[in-house]
Amino acid sequence: MTDWDGDLNSARLHVVSGKGGTGKTTVAAALALALATGGRKVLLVEVEGRQGIAQLFDTAPLPYSEEPIAAAPGGGELRALAIDAEPALLEYLSMFYNLGFAGRTLRRMGAIEFATTLAPGLRDVLFTGKIKECVGRTDDRGRYVYDHVVVDAPPTGRVVKFLDVTRAMADLAKSGPIHGHSDGVVRLLHSPGTVVHLVTLLEELPVRETLEAVAELDAADLRPGAVLFNRVRPGRLPAGSVAAAAAGRIDTAQLADGLALAGFRADPELVDALAHEAVEHAIRADAEDSAREQVAAIDLPAISLPDLTAGIDVAELYELAEVLNEHGVGDHGVGSAR
């Protein structure tokens, strides 16, 4: 298990997934800031309709447009987009079938909501299609508009289905604009330019789901990126003492002597309470070491992000981005290049 693999910086589409409650939206935002550091232009995309990005950056709910949301050190720019099914479908109809007027009529009739409710997979087709358009968009000089696109994707239990839903569409439509568009989405998502990063906590269930997600990604020929351990707390015991403490073997006499040397009154109640805390801490640390070993076995880059006990606001996002930069995220070049 190593730090961030430098090859991951060459990927242009970074999909971030994780079990619910692991903080994947926070990590996706921090990753986007880290990739933008050094003068890059990055787009952060949300697809779940929760307006989580707006909440993190303390802004108004995002419209269906690419809005500047933060500046990154070194002149980088971060924009954000919350994809919504209805405008995405209208854009799709206008782009490929020149049906702008008909699309507006469908919206007035409620047909768009009906269609996306009847066929939930259609939403994912529209979302991945819009993501592909953002990744491939170029300016009038033929240079990519965005150096990287980061997607706050659905949780690990659904991410493979989300990414591969368009493959079925490409198989159904054998010709025409739908087939060509769908085929382009499939090629992008299954190319070396797309990586799927997995956010987890150092706990049994999230780690197990992470390992299962890696196996599913491999089976679907999608490229796993890095494992990002979120909310990691520092160890308070020497590594050599963890196993004994986790088994309940605490030298209370030595603990009392240490308290006395530090100028504290080593009464029995305080010593017992501290011994109990030490055992609980050691049990957690032992479980975390086991989780790390399980992830190390899949041989993916891994980065630990600290537990910010004060909560997450914009300042903390920059702090997490700095940690990611220290581990090799971003090449800190200047400007876009195709």
Sequence and secondary structure as in RCSB ss.txt:
>XXXX:A:sequence
MTDWDGDLNSARLHVVSGKGGTGKTTVAAALALALATGGRKVLLVEVEGRQGIAQLFDTAPLPYSEEPIAAAPGG
GELRALAIDAEPALLEYLSMFYNLGFAGRTLRRMGAIEFATTLAPGLRDVLFTGKIKECVGRTDDRGRYVYDHVV
VDAPPTGRVVKFLDVTRAMADLAKSGPIHGHSDGVVRLLHSPGTVVHLVTLLEELPVRETLEAVAELDAADLRPG
AVLFNRVRPGRLPAGSVAAAAAGRIDTAQLADGLALAGFRADPELVDALAHEAVEHAIRADAEDSAREQVAAIDL
PAISLPDLTAGIDVAELYELAEVLNEHGVGDHGVGSAR
>XXXX:A:secstr
  S  GGGGG SEEEEEE TTS HHHHHHHHHHHHHTTT EEEEEE SSS HHHHHTT     SS EEEEEETTT
EEEEEEE  HHHHHHHHHHHHH  HHHHHHHHHHTHHHHHHHH HHHHHHHHHHHHHHHHH B TTS BS SEEE
EE   HHHHHHHHHHHHHHHHH  SHHHHHHHHHHHHHHTSTTEEEEEEE SSHHHHHHHHHHHHHHHHTT  EE
EEEEEEE    S GGGHHHHHTT   HHHHHHHHHHTT    HHHHHHHHHHHHHHHHHHHHHHHHHHHHHTTT 
 EEEEE  TT   HHHHHHHHHHHHHTT S    S   
